[in-house]
Amino acid sequence: MPVTDPVQRKIAQYHLLYVKICRKCNAKNAYTAKKCRNCRSKNLRPKKRETKNK
């Protein structure tokens, strides 16, 4: 179900796109994380933030 309200869309994009991904186990972590919640690795990268414009 697509979100049509622009305020809710911005909130949803923030929660979906502003995360860090573990390079070892591919787990999603909080953007402020220093190490992975799953495997405790410090090898984290920010998620790519390209969105589809329709």
C-alpha positions as CSV (number, residue, x, y, z in Angstrom):
1,M,0.0,0.0,0.0
2,P,1.7,3.2,-1.1
3,V,2.0,6.2,1.2
4,T,0.5,9.3,-0.3
5,D,0.8,11.8,2.5
6,P,4.2,13.6,2.1
7,V,4.9,13.9,5.8
8,Q,4.3,10.1,6.4
9,R,6.4,9.4,3.2
10,K,9.3,11.3,4.6
11,I,9.1,9.4,8.0
12,A,8.8,6.1,6.2
13,Q,11.8,6.8,4.0
14,Y,13.9,7.8,7.0
15,H,13.1,4.5,8.9
16,L,13.7,2.4,5.8
17,L,16.8,4.1,4.4
18,Y,18.8,5.4,7.3
19,V,20.3,2.2,8.6
20,K,23.7,0.5,8.5
21,I,24.2,-2.9,7.0
22,C,26.7,-5.4,8.4
23,R,29.2,-6.5,5.7
24,K,29.7,-9.8,7.4
25,C,26.1,-11.1,8.1
26,N,24.0,-8.5,6.2
27,A,21.9,-7.6,9.3
28,K,20.2,-4.2,9.6
29,N,21.5,-2.0,12.4
30,A,20.6,1.4,13.7
31,Y,22.4,4.3,12.0
32,T,24.2,5.2,15.2
33,A,25.5,1.6,15.7
34,K,29.2,1.1,16.2
35,K,29.0,-2.7,15.9
36,C,26.6,-5.3,14.5
37,R,23.8,-6.3,16.8
38,N,23.9,-9.8,15.4
39,C,27.5,-10.8,15.0
40,R,29.3,-8.0,16.9
41,S,31.4,-7.1,13.8
42,K,32.6,-3.5,13.4
43,N,32.5,-3.7,9.6
44,L,29.3,-1.7,8.9
45,R,28.3,0.4,5.9
46,P,25.4,2.9,5.4
47,K,22.6,1.6,3.3
48,K,22.4,3.0,-0.3
49,R,19.7,5.7,-0.5
50,E,18.5,5.7,-4.1
51,T,14.8,5.8,-4.3
52,K,12.5,5.2,-7.2
53,N,10.8,8.3,-8.6
54,K,7.5,7.5,-10.2
